[in-house]
């Protein structure tokens, strides 16, 4: 085991030293234009910074060039810090994973008696996510108290019995922030500042609006009517412990070093945070406590992304390679997915680059063979249709997405890790589409032409 660990680390380190930094730079530069919103990127291996650079503009309105030190909203990467805060309080004996929600929130409806702290950490509570509700976007600029946000979802029926299913849920992590405040006696913003950021020398990390010093903050943008403009306003009170933290790539590297060093919590709890949670039926979901769990090029990977007004973010770690990559970008739409960039970088760093697909042209009659409706699950479908020489895809509740052919029956989505294969039955009729993403394979059966 030790020999494998050392070898993997050596491979990643030597790849970065042997000209791969140049390749990483060339790969990233192709995604960002100098006069548009950009990104900051860091790559560390075995605790040492191997690559660090900024691309694009920090502010289009002020014509400020992006710098590596720029701070940005993290969005849901915040959840890592919330989860570790909860584990710190557990180690202090102030709560446990099996404690019920109603033990701390006496006015929470009866369904709170079924929901545990661990359900909240693992997105298995069944609580409706407040950010999925129709009124969320319309009221996103309103300054609300913690109690007011909780009141907006606590009386909704559960989507499933706690512990029986997984559904990503911002309400659970909002409740965890309220729990941290109730148990510690500190505002969430002050808890993460005093218990995490200051001890780890993360001087550029803070709850938005609670900066301890002047920061070089990038402006958030969105893409509208053919150009990038300032992002829509929002009250950070509505992100709170599910997404309100701000940081930069240097501090995220410090966070990674703290994790590797086993700081803040015990080794057992770090292991628990990085282990896939098991549902009531014994099946596992690809989520621990604040981290998604998967693979990259057959290597174990821990990761999380974030999306919030004006910003998209992604950070991943490959523990066996001691490799860490963070990409923070200052546009919430119209810019390459930072998760895609981070995966590409990490794969290059370990010497196993992700395949680049090249688009080809197919005749209309070939494309028409794939048009139809395909079942994703009991509630969702995936529809494909042709518009001139372009195939478009729409998943229930999603956005219309162009898909591009790279063979007679295989397609990809540009600047993502998604590619798919249309499969025919014995009669030659297209019967299903098989989607590949991040090492996961999903089959969608065709139900209508």
LINUR-V168734 format. One record per residue. N is the residue number from 1. PSI is psi in degrees with one decimal (NA if undefined). Layout:
n:N psi:PSI
n:N psi:PSI
//
This chain:
n:1 psi:-46.5
n:2 psi:-39.4
n:3 psi:-42.8
n:4 psi:-44.1
n:5 psi:-46.8
n:6 psi:-40.2
n:7 psi:-44.8
n:8 psi:-43.1
n:9 psi:-42.7
n:10 psi:-39.6
n:11 psi:-45.8
n:12 psi:-43.7
n:13 psi:-44.9
n:14 psi:-34.8
n:15 psi:-42.3
n:16 psi:-33.6
n:17 psi:-24.0
n:18 psi:47.9
n:19 psi:-1.5
n:20 psi:-23.9
n:21 psi:-37.2
n:22 psi:-41.8
n:23 psi:-40.5
n:24 psi:-47.4
n:25 psi:-45.5
n:26 psi:-37.9
n:27 psi:-46.7
n:28 psi:-43.3
n:29 psi:-28.9
n:30 psi:-16.4
n:31 psi:-20.6
n:32 psi:135.1
n:33 psi:148.0
n:34 psi:-23.7
n:35 psi:16.8
n:36 psi:168.8
n:37 psi:150.5
n:38 psi:-140.0
n:39 psi:159.0
n:40 psi:144.8
n:41 psi:138.6
n:42 psi:143.3
n:43 psi:124.6
n:44 psi:150.0
n:45 psi:123.6
n:46 psi:35.6
n:47 psi:-8.7
n:48 psi:139.3
n:49 psi:120.2
n:50 psi:-23.8
n:51 psi:135.5
n:52 psi:118.8
n:53 psi:158.1
n:54 psi:151.9
n:55 psi:148.7
n:56 psi:-155.7
n:57 psi:138.7
n:58 psi:-31.8
n:59 psi:119.1
n:60 psi:-42.4
n:61 psi:-40.0
n:62 psi:3.2
n:63 psi:45.5
n:64 psi:128.5
n:65 psi:141.8
n:66 psi:141.4
n:67 psi:155.1
n:68 psi:-24.4
n:69 psi:-9.7
n:70 psi:135.3
n:71 psi:149.0
n:72 psi:154.6
n:73 psi:135.0
n:74 psi:-21.3
n:75 psi:-135.3
n:76 psi:-5.0
n:77 psi:-22.1
n:78 psi:-34.2
n:79 psi:-29.3
n:80 psi:-43.1
n:81 psi:-35.6
n:82 psi:-44.0
n:83 psi:-44.4
n:84 psi:-35.8
n:85 psi:-43.7
n:86 psi:-43.0
n:87 psi:-33.3
n:88 psi:-42.9
n:89 psi:-33.7
n:90 psi:-42.4
n:91 psi:-22.8
n:92 psi:0.8
n:93 psi:18.2
n:94 psi:-11.5
n:95 psi:175.1
n:96 psi:165.1
n:97 psi:-26.6
n:98 psi:-2.6
n:99 psi:142.0
n:100 psi:151.5
n:101 psi:-39.7
n:102 psi:-15.5
n:103 psi:-21.8
n:104 psi:-22.2
n:105 psi:90.1
n:106 psi:-27.4
n:107 psi:7.5
n:108 psi:140.9
n:109 psi:164.7
n:110 psi:-31.6
n:111 psi:-20.1
n:112 psi:-15.5
n:113 psi:-13.3
n:114 psi:-12.6
n:115 psi:125.5
n:116 psi:168.8
n:117 psi:-40.9
n:118 psi:-35.6
n:119 psi:-41.0
n:120 psi:-40.9
n:121 psi:-30.9
n:122 psi:9.0
n:123 psi:36.9
n:124 psi:20.7
n:125 psi:-26.9
n:126 psi:-3.8
n:127 psi:142.6
n:128 psi:134.0
n:129 psi:121.9
n:130 psi:-25.8
n:131 psi:-10.2
n:132 psi:-7.6
n:133 psi:148.5
n:134 psi:-37.0
n:135 psi:-9.0
n:136 psi:-53.6
n:137 psi:-38.6
n:138 psi:-29.0
n:139 psi:16.1
n:140 psi:-21.6
n:141 psi:-5.5
n:142 psi:133.9
n:143 psi:116.2
n:144 psi:149.6
n:145 psi:164.6
n:146 psi:-43.4
n:147 psi:-38.6
n:148 psi:-40.1
n:149 psi:-44.9
n:150 psi:-39.6
n:151 psi:-25.4
n:152 psi:-15.1
n:153 psi:-14.0
n:154 psi:-25.0
n:155 psi:-1.4
n:156 psi:144.1
n:157 psi:146.4
n:158 psi:146.2
n:159 psi:-22.3
n:160 psi:163.5
n:161 psi:135.3
n:162 psi:132.6
n:163 psi:-5.0
n:164 psi:-12.5
n:165 psi:169.4
n:166 psi:130.3
n:167 psi:119.7
n:168 psi:134.2
n:169 psi:113.0
n:170 psi:-24.4
n:171 psi:-39.3
n:172 psi:-43.6
n:173 psi:-24.0
n:174 psi:-44.8
n:175 psi:-35.3
n:176 psi:-36.5
n:177 psi:-43.2
n:178 psi:-35.8
n:179 psi:-41.5
n:180 psi:-43.5
n:181 psi:-44.1
n:182 psi:-40.0
n:183 psi:-41.0
n:184 psi:-23.5
n:185 psi:6.3
n:186 psi:146.8
n:187 psi:148.3
n:188 psi:-43.3
n:189 psi:-40.2
n:190 psi:-31.6
n:191 psi:-51.0
n:192 psi:-31.9
n:193 psi:-51.0
n:194 psi:-33.0
n:195 psi:-18.6
n:196 psi:-59.6
n:197 psi:-47.5
n:198 psi:-47.0
n:199 psi:-29.0
n:200 psi:7.2
n:201 psi:38.0
n:202 psi:73.1
n:203 psi:-10.8
n:204 psi:19.1
n:205 psi:138.7
n:206 psi:161.1
n:207 psi:129.7
n:208 psi:128.9
n:209 psi:-6.4
n:210 psi:33.3
n:211 psi:140.3
n:212 psi:-13.5
n:213 psi:168.0
n:214 psi:129.4
n:215 psi:151.7
n:216 psi:83.4
n:217 psi:132.6
n:218 psi:148.0
n:219 psi:145.1
n:220 psi:143.7
n:221 psi:163.0
n:222 psi:166.7
n:223 psi:124.1
n:224 psi:128.8
n:225 psi:41.8
n:226 psi:6.1
n:227 psi:162.9
n:228 psi:133.1
n:229 psi:166.1
n:230 psi:143.3
n:231 psi:161.1
n:232 psi:144.2
n:233 psi:151.6
n:234 psi:153.5
n:235 psi:124.5
n:236 psi:-15.7
n:237 psi:-22.4
n:238 psi:-8.1
n:239 psi:-47.1
n:240 psi:-135.2
n:241 psi:-1.3
n:242 psi:-13.4
n:243 psi:18.1
n:244 psi:2.2
n:245 psi:153.6
n:246 psi:142.9
n:247 psi:-174.9
n:248 psi:173.6
n:249 psi:-29.8
n:250 psi:-42.7
n:251 psi:-33.8
n:252 psi:-32.1
n:253 psi:-37.1
n:254 psi:-39.4
n:255 psi:-44.4
n:256 psi:-42.8
n:257 psi:-36.8
n:258 psi:-39.4
n:259 psi:-49.9
n:260 psi:-35.5
n:261 psi:-5.9
n:262 psi:30.9
n:263 psi:163.9
n:264 psi:-47.0
n:265 psi:169.4
n:266 psi:160.9
n:267 psi:-36.7
n:268 psi:-40.7
n:269 psi:-31.1
n:270 psi:-42.8
n:271 psi:-41.9
n:272 psi:-39.8
n:273 psi:-29.7
n:274 psi:11.8
n:275 psi:137.7
n:276 psi:133.7
n:277 psi:142.6
n:278 psi:134.0
n:279 psi:174.9
n:280 psi:-30.5
n:281 psi:4.5
n:282 psi:-12.4
n:283 psi:158.1
n:284 psi:151.8
n:285 psi:154.3
n:286 psi:50.2
n:287 psi:139.5
n:288 psi:-120.7
n:289 psi:91.4
n:290 psi:2.1
n:291 psi:138.6
n:292 psi:146.0
n:293 psi:123.4
n:294 psi:-153.9
n:295 psi:156.3
n:296 psi:116.6
n:297 psi:46.9
n:298 psi:10.0
n:299 psi:140.1
n:300 psi:137.4
n:301 psi:138.9
n:302 psi:133.1
n:303 psi:167.5
n:304 psi:145.1
n:305 psi:173.5
n:306 psi:142.7
n:307 psi:124.2
n:308 psi:159.8
n:309 psi:118.0
n:310 psi:-10.0
n:311 psi:149.1
n:312 psi:141.7
n:313 psi:160.3
n:314 psi:138.5
n:315 psi:136.3
n:316 psi:156.0
n:317 psi:137.1
n:318 psi:94.2
n:319 psi:-40.3
n:320 psi:-23.4
n:321 psi:-4.3
n:322 psi:39.9
n:323 psi:137.8
n:324 psi:135.4
n:325 psi:132.3
n:326 psi:137.0
n:327 psi:119.6
n:328 psi:126.5
n:329 psi:149.8
n:330 psi:46.6
n:331 psi:139.2
n:332 psi:-4.8
n:333 psi:149.2
n:334 psi:10.9
n:335 psi:156.0
n:336 psi:143.2
n:337 psi:121.4
n:338 psi:-24.1
n:339 psi:-39.0
n:340 psi:-44.3
n:341 psi:-45.8
n:342 psi:-42.5
n:343 psi:-43.6
n:344 psi:-45.0
n:345 psi:-49.8
n:346 psi:-39.9
n:347 psi:-39.4
n:348 psi:-43.1
n:349 psi:-33.3
n:350 psi:7.2
n:351 psi:20.9
n:352 psi:68.4
n:353 psi:148.0
n:354 psi:138.8
n:355 psi:134.9
n:356 psi:127.9
n:357 psi:144.0
n:358 psi:126.2
n:359 psi:139.9
n:360 psi:168.8
n:361 psi:136.1
n:362 psi:148.5
n:363 psi:154.3
n:364 psi:-38.7
n:365 psi:-29.4
n:366 psi:-44.7
n:367 psi:-39.2
n:368 psi:-24.2
n:369 psi:-21.1
n:370 psi:-7.5
n:371 psi:136.8
n:372 psi:-173.5
n:373 psi:132.2
n:374 psi:139.3
n:375 psi:125.8
n:376 psi:-50.5
n:377 psi:-168.6
n:378 psi:-23.8
n:379 psi:-14.3
n:380 psi:149.0
n:381 psi:161.5
n:382 psi:121.8
n:383 psi:135.0
n:384 psi:137.9
n:385 psi:164.2
n:386 psi:134.0
n:387 psi:103.3
n:388 psi:-118.9
n:389 psi:17.4
n:390 psi:132.5
n:391 psi:132.1
n:392 psi:148.9
n:393 psi:141.4
n:394 psi:120.9
n:395 psi:144.9
n:396 psi:124.2
n:397 psi:0.4
n:398 psi:-163.5
n:399 psi:152.7
n:400 psi:128.4
n:401 psi:125.9
n:402 psi:140.3
n:403 psi:144.6
n:404 psi:131.6
n:405 psi:141.3
n:406 psi:-2.0
n:407 psi:-176.1
n:408 psi:-26.2
n:409 psi:13.4
n:410 psi:139.7
n:411 psi:161.2
n:412 psi:160.9
n:413 psi:123.4
n:414 psi:142.5
n:415 psi:32.1
n:416 psi:175.6
n:417 psi:9.1
n:418 psi:126.9
n:419 psi:161.0
n:420 psi:156.7
n:421 psi:127.8
n:422 psi:129.3
n:423 psi:133.8
n:424 psi:154.9
n:425 psi:-171.3
n:426 psi:-17.2
n:427 psi:-4.5
n:428 psi:3.7
n:429 psi:138.5
n:430 psi:123.8
n:431 psi:-25.5
n:432 psi:164.4
n:433 psi:132.6
n:434 psi:118.1
n:435 psi:138.7
n:436 psi:129.4
n:437 psi:125.9
n:438 psi:35.9
n:439 psi:-8.0
n:440 psi:144.4
n:441 psi:127.9
n:442 psi:131.2
n:443 psi:129.7
n:444 psi:115.3
n:445 psi:142.1
n:446 psi:130.0
n:447 psi:-13.5
n:448 psi:146.1
n:449 psi:NA
//
